[in-house]
Amino acid sequence: MSNLLDHAKKELKLAGLFDGDADYGGHVAQAVMELLGVFSKQGHSGSSANLVAGLFSRLVNHETLTQLTGKNNEWQDISVDDAKDTEGIEYQNVRNTAVFKDKRTGKVTYTYAIVFVEESGGSFIGTARMPETGEDVRSSMSIKSFPFMPKSFYVKVDDLGNILEPEKVREALKYYGEEQ
């Protein structure tokens, strides 16, 4: 076995992920070892290993490798037939399923522009409060024009949903061209 496989097996065992009471009865650890076995057999050097691992991580998380174009072939109609006024009238991007476009206004939003990270390590999307202004900041932000690469900003919040890193919020607002 390679050093990579030995290391992975040791770490997975220490984390208890092979145990019967682990997530999915230890099958997650087995699946990881199987993937690492394929990766190890490919014989990557340090540089190619990082490239392959990075691309694999992005693709397995359903991320795009290039900017969204906004062209018609990137959208799927997910409208609800009995929608009232503006509710449920939208398209979903087929390359990034967290990007939506309102049929009537053409407004495009990215659901995960800001991901709020709790002190406990959990995370959520929705709203959190800016402590200095008391204003709510929402996770979803508008995409002003295409081509565009959606980006998520991870912002720490306290147990009450107060933002602990306002500078990261300002960075996200600047990236998305939003005003707060």
Phi, psi and omega in degrees: 000147180283166176302323180299312181293319177299314180299312182298314181298316179299314181294319179295322177295314179300327179279355179075020185279352173269347184294151179298333180267007176283170177309130178057033173062029179089358182289335178296315179298319178298319180295319179296316179298322178297314178297317179295329177297316177296313180301316181296320180293338181287345173067042182289148171275180179302315182292310182291328178299316179294320178297311182296315181297319179295314178296317179301314181301314181295316183288321179293336176267013176059036176270158177270154179262339179231168182298149171288143182266334184081001181291159184305325182288354177268000186243143176239132179285118178241024182301149175268130185303322184260031183295141177262131177046259184254355182288132172072014181259085183207165174250151175242139180287132183280342178270329177222103189287000175262008178251127184233150177230129177285127183297322186280318185262340184079001180294132181247133180230152175246119187296326186255032179301319174234129174248122181272129184249119181282158179301332179285347181105344177289167179218161179205161170245155183146238178227153173218166187252133174283120185297322185286334182247340184078004180279148175279140175244130181258152180292319184283131179226158183280146170258118188281323182203164179244156359292154185208141176251107177300142182222139177258135175250128182261119188237125180287140176229156176275183183295343180263003180084019176272134182289128180263347182232071183299334180295327178289325176296315179299323177296317178296316179299320179294316181300317182272357179069027180265153174251146179241000000 
